[in-house]
Amino acid sequence: MRPGPAALACLLALPACQSAAPPAGPRVVARVDGAPIELWELEREYRRRPAAADATPEERAVHARRVLDEMIEQRVLVAEARRRGLWPPAAAVDAAYAARAADYPNERAFVEALLEQGHTVERFRTLLAEKLAVDRVLDEARDPASAPAAADGAVAAYYAAHPDEFGAPEEIRALHIVVPTADEARQIRDEIAKGGGDFAAVARARSTGPEAAAGGDLGYYAKGTMPDGFDSAFDLAVGAVGAVVETDSGFHLFKVVDRRPAHLRALPEVADSIRRKLAGPALAADERAFVAKLREAATIEVDEAALRELR
């Protein structure tokens, strides 16, 4: 596990808990090259990752120190990413934000979830940028040449021993039309059913979805990978057009044009990913050494009395 991103991953997890608000005149628990980590920030992260309920005071103290260490590592990695000019462009942050927002029914629900955790949209975007920057600097720190190349026999042995990792689920390829009203969707379905319209041509002409220009082609997808309502197409036979499906974005029609059964991916298809996995321990060691070097070069001060307040 990467030392720095562990803290960032927790920051971005949006668990169901409230954040501590910064008090007036906040207590500083640590400084990294002069930049403060305030006690309320540490308290927020500690509450997101609390020690076990039955933890002893000594175990809680160790846990509090671990959380602070992760925050310190995050700070030194972010600083190094800035120094190397690896800060992500705005478009990358926009894409990461949109990917997170897609897990919620709409933008308002996502923003409300952020606010419940004490994040403004601006603060959350900053956290996303930091995560992307840290990923980039750690990618540079890894030295693929330092990892021994996995022999073909080792790759084949791993493949044989872990078949559950290489299963591909059933997938369908579907065409899609979305329109604003149920009446229009039913009218289109009736026209297609009576032979009066080609589904792809109608999608190009009338669908409001982003796939309209491609004839409504959604490509191949597995269950659970698309927005609510799209999995209804799995109940259709190839060539069939389903009933009207309502979602937050409108009224949909789906036509299945192909189906791929679940199967085990062939060894040549996954060999490279297995080699990367087998090289993982050596690359992780590179990362740990890199972070240790950054920490050694940084000026880190910890107020032990302030840290004990958290215990």
C-alpha positions as MATLAB code, in Angstrom:
seq = 'MRPGPAALACLLALPACQSAAPPAGPRVVARVDGAPIELWELEREYRRRPAAADATPEERAVHARRVLDEMIEQRVLVAEARRRGLWPPAAAVDAAYAARAADYPNERAFVEALLEQGHTVERFRTLLAEKLAVDRVLDEARDPASAPAAADGAVAAYYAAHPDEFGAPEEIRALHIVVPTADEARQIRDEIAKGGGDFAAVARARSTGPEAAAGGDLGYYAKGTMPDGFDSAFDLAVGAVGAVVETDSGFHLFKVVDRRPAHLRALPEVADSIRRKLAGPALAADERAFVAKLREAATIEVDEAALRELR';
ca = [
       0.000    0.000    0.000;
       1.309    3.429   -0.843;
       2.010    5.387    2.308;
       0.825    8.805    1.088;
      -2.333    7.872   -0.833;
      -3.641    5.907    2.177;
      -4.451    9.181    3.847;
      -5.851   10.681    0.666;
      -8.024    7.633    0.017;
      -9.607    8.052    3.425;
     -10.148   11.740    2.809;
     -12.000   10.884   -0.404;
     -14.046    7.980    0.941;
     -16.970   10.119    2.160;
     -17.809    7.948    5.192;
     -20.964    8.675    7.158;
     -19.571   10.883    9.892;
     -19.418   14.545   10.695;
     -16.245   16.624   10.444;
     -14.866   18.753   13.227;
     -15.016   22.467   12.481;
     -11.807   24.413   13.019;
     -11.946   26.292   16.333;
     -10.870   29.865   16.835;
      -7.110   30.034   17.319;
      -6.512   26.410   16.272;
      -3.897   24.343   18.075;
      -1.046   23.192   15.832;
      -0.105   19.540   16.321;
       2.707   19.394   13.743;
       4.584   21.459   11.181;
       6.016   20.207    7.908;
       8.619   22.627    6.569;
       6.827   25.307    8.551;
       3.328   24.500    7.217;
       0.958   23.643   10.094;
      -1.187   20.581   10.625;
      -3.810   21.792   13.052;
      -5.288   19.630   15.780;
      -8.806   19.899   14.383;
      -7.568   18.475   11.050;
      -6.039   15.504   12.833;
      -9.216   15.037   14.881;
     -11.276   14.945   11.685;
      -9.115   12.247   10.137;
      -8.976   10.295   13.398;
     -12.779   10.261   13.587;
     -12.964    8.985   10.034;
     -10.592    6.160   10.943;
     -11.213    5.601   14.653;
      -9.336    3.062   16.709;
     -11.207   -0.112   17.658;
     -13.864    0.390   20.316;
     -12.016   -1.923   22.712;
      -8.589   -0.411   22.034;
      -6.431    0.333   25.055;
      -5.147    3.881   25.666;
      -1.750    2.762   24.386;
      -3.302    1.342   21.194;
      -5.258    4.565   20.670;
      -2.059    6.564   21.026;
      -0.341    4.386   18.420;
      -3.308    4.801   16.087;
      -3.334    8.585   16.524;
       0.388    8.680   15.699;
      -0.227    6.534   12.595;
      -2.935    8.897   11.331;
      -0.660   11.894   11.899;
       2.208   10.145   10.109;
      -0.001    9.556    7.076;
      -0.966   13.228    7.035;
       2.696   14.232    7.239;
       3.577   11.898    4.367;
       0.741   13.379    2.325;
       2.139   16.875    2.885;
       5.687   15.971    1.826;
       4.445   14.103   -1.260;
       2.193   16.982   -2.320;
       5.103   19.387   -1.892;
       7.344   17.130   -3.981;
       4.706   16.898   -6.719;
       4.581   20.693   -6.873;
       8.368   20.901   -6.944;
       8.516   18.482   -9.883;
       5.757   20.260  -11.802;
       3.440   17.257  -11.567;
       0.311   19.104  -10.486;
      -2.630   17.740  -12.531;
      -4.333   19.943  -15.133;
      -7.822   21.241  -14.407;
      -9.312   18.846  -16.963;
      -7.988   15.840  -15.006;
      -9.480   17.183  -11.786;
     -12.781   17.824  -13.581;
     -12.837   14.216  -14.794;
     -12.065   12.858  -11.317;
     -14.795   15.047   -9.792;
     -17.328   13.903  -12.396;
     -16.428   10.256  -11.758;
     -17.106   10.683   -8.028;
     -20.317   12.629   -8.637;
     -21.557    9.835  -10.923;
     -21.950    7.613   -7.832;
     -24.825    9.838   -6.667;
     -28.317   10.322   -8.137;
     -27.618   13.934   -9.058;
     -25.225   16.835   -8.437;
     -27.246   18.139   -5.511;
     -27.040   14.818   -3.649;
     -23.283   14.740   -4.194;
     -22.758   18.284   -2.924;
     -24.926   17.534    0.135;
     -22.744   14.492    0.883;
     -19.655   16.684    0.662;
     -21.133   19.291    2.987;
     -22.084   16.616    5.519;
     -18.392   15.749    5.723;
     -17.337   19.358    6.174;
     -16.053   19.734    2.604;
     -16.869   22.560    0.265;
     -16.801   21.704   -3.432;
     -13.613   23.749   -3.740;
     -11.944   21.855   -0.870;
     -12.942   18.484   -2.310;
     -11.547   19.419   -5.704;
      -8.287   20.337   -3.961;
      -8.190   16.901   -2.327;
      -8.748   15.262   -5.709;
      -5.928   17.323   -7.221;
      -3.632   16.304   -4.370;
      -4.460   12.626   -4.869;
      -3.740   12.833   -8.592;
      -0.495   14.709   -7.914;
       0.648   12.160   -5.327;
      -0.145    9.282   -7.692;
       1.975   10.945  -10.374;
       4.965   11.587   -8.135;
       4.876    8.023   -6.787;
       4.658    6.640  -10.302;
       7.863    8.509  -11.072;
       9.467    7.168   -7.899;
       8.934    3.540   -8.827;
      11.734    1.975  -10.808;
      10.378   -0.873  -12.968;
      13.951   -1.956  -13.684;
      14.420   -2.697   -9.982;
      11.697   -5.339  -10.022;
      12.859   -8.799  -11.113;
      11.064   -9.924  -14.259;
       8.574  -12.691  -13.551;
       9.352  -15.859  -15.480;
       6.697  -17.308  -17.761;
       6.371  -20.269  -15.421;
       5.630  -18.007  -12.452;
       3.032  -16.114  -14.462;
       1.331  -19.335  -15.564;
       1.390  -20.681  -12.007;
      -0.245  -17.519  -10.653;
      -2.902  -17.677  -13.367;
      -3.708  -21.304  -12.539;
      -3.874  -20.633   -8.798;
      -6.140  -17.536   -9.004;
      -8.857  -18.198  -11.613;
     -11.310  -16.035   -9.666;
      -9.217  -12.945  -10.526;
      -9.511  -13.421  -14.274;
     -13.184  -14.069  -14.850;
     -14.965  -11.748  -17.271;
     -18.673  -11.271  -16.452;
     -21.509  -11.551  -18.925;
     -21.718   -8.447  -21.097;
     -24.220   -7.094  -23.579;
     -23.902   -4.551  -26.336;
     -26.952   -2.341  -26.449;
     -28.312    0.603  -28.405;
     -30.081    3.298  -26.447;
     -32.633    6.051  -27.023;
     -33.564    8.565  -24.334;
     -36.284   11.213  -24.703;
     -37.965   13.646  -22.281;
     -41.452   12.063  -22.069;
     -42.962    8.613  -21.689;
     -45.417    9.298  -24.513;
     -42.622   10.032  -26.971;
     -40.717    6.911  -25.889;
     -43.803    4.724  -26.350;
     -44.475    6.286  -29.752;
     -40.928    5.555  -30.893;
     -41.169    1.983  -29.635;
     -44.420    1.436  -31.516;
     -42.900    2.827  -34.723;
     -39.887    0.544  -34.468;
     -42.031   -2.489  -33.584;
     -44.202   -1.941  -36.659;
     -41.146   -1.829  -38.877;
     -41.337    1.879  -39.476;
     -37.934    2.866  -38.135;
     -34.398    1.640  -37.708;
     -33.368    1.863  -34.050;
     -29.928    3.384  -34.718;
     -31.318    5.888  -37.215;
     -34.052    6.936  -34.778;
     -31.446    7.322  -32.033;
     -29.408    9.664  -34.239;
     -32.473   11.728  -35.062;
     -34.351   11.866  -31.769;
     -32.317   10.699  -28.769;
     -31.080   13.349  -26.340;
     -28.332   11.098  -24.989;
     -24.625   11.672  -25.651;
     -24.512    8.400  -27.663;
     -27.036    9.685  -30.226;
     -24.397   10.500  -32.861;
     -23.229    6.870  -32.709;
     -26.733    5.514  -33.216;
     -27.237    5.144  -29.471;
     -24.444    2.566  -29.220;
     -23.469    2.002  -25.572;
     -20.817   -0.568  -26.415;
     -20.360   -3.652  -24.261;
     -21.074   -3.409  -20.549;
     -21.542   -5.711  -17.567;
     -24.236   -5.572  -14.925;
     -23.702   -2.921  -12.293;
     -21.383   -0.780  -14.410;
     -23.965    1.594  -15.870;
     -26.511    4.006  -14.337;
     -29.727    2.748  -12.765;
     -32.156    1.318  -15.316;
     -29.554    0.214  -17.857;
     -29.323   -3.311  -16.424;
     -32.920   -3.917  -17.538;
     -31.504   -4.613  -20.995;
     -29.965   -7.848  -19.688;
     -33.475   -9.354  -19.653;
     -33.789   -8.887  -23.425;
     -32.956  -11.356  -26.185;
     -30.525  -10.264  -28.874;
     -32.437   -8.138  -31.372;
     -35.260   -7.282  -28.970;
     -36.371   -3.783  -27.967;
     -37.430   -3.465  -24.334;
     -40.255   -1.614  -22.647;
     -39.894    2.037  -21.701;
     -37.623    2.534  -18.671;
     -37.779    5.720  -16.595;
     -34.697    7.211  -14.891;
     -33.695   10.629  -13.589;
     -32.408   11.551  -17.057;
     -35.556   10.689  -19.021;
     -37.378    7.790  -20.644;
     -35.270    5.105  -22.257;
     -35.501    2.384  -24.854;
     -32.862   -0.330  -25.164;
     -32.116   -2.765  -27.962;
     -29.615   -5.579  -27.387;
     -27.461   -6.283  -30.437;
     -24.962   -8.764  -28.985;
     -24.268  -10.772  -25.850;
     -20.995  -12.134  -24.451;
     -21.300  -14.946  -21.877;
     -19.210  -14.927  -18.733;
     -15.837  -16.520  -19.356;
     -12.292  -16.908  -18.065;
      -9.930  -14.530  -19.814;
      -7.073  -16.290  -21.598;
      -3.572  -16.238  -20.113;
      -2.043  -14.119  -22.938;
      -4.708  -11.490  -22.308;
      -3.803  -11.093  -18.623;
      -0.099  -12.041  -18.555;
       1.129   -8.433  -18.428;
      -1.139   -7.584  -15.491;
       0.133  -10.677  -13.638;
       3.745   -9.608  -14.245;
       2.960   -6.168  -12.803;
       1.320   -7.746   -9.777;
       4.267  -10.050   -9.126;
       6.584   -7.039   -9.389;
       4.478   -5.142   -6.858;
       6.512   -5.848   -3.686;
       9.728   -4.549   -5.256;
       7.998   -1.428   -6.565;
       6.319   -0.847   -3.195;
       9.754   -0.971   -1.589;
      10.878    1.754   -4.013;
       7.960    3.899   -2.914;
       8.631    3.385    0.792;
      12.282    4.321    0.323;
      11.288    7.399   -1.675;
       8.860    8.604    0.998;
      11.421    7.950    3.733;
      13.953   10.077    1.841;
      11.435   12.938    1.492;
      10.628   12.774    5.201;
      14.321   12.846    6.078;
      14.847   15.942    3.954;
      11.841   17.760    5.414;
      11.759   19.668    8.680;
       9.049   17.946   10.727;
       8.049   19.164   14.181;
       5.419   17.403   16.324;
       3.837   18.934   19.413;
       3.604   15.809   21.587;
       1.401   17.574   24.153;
      -1.104   18.516   21.441;
      -1.012   14.959   20.080;
      -1.837   13.568   23.524;
      -5.016   15.687   23.575;
      -6.410   13.402   20.894;
      -5.986   10.242   22.953;
];
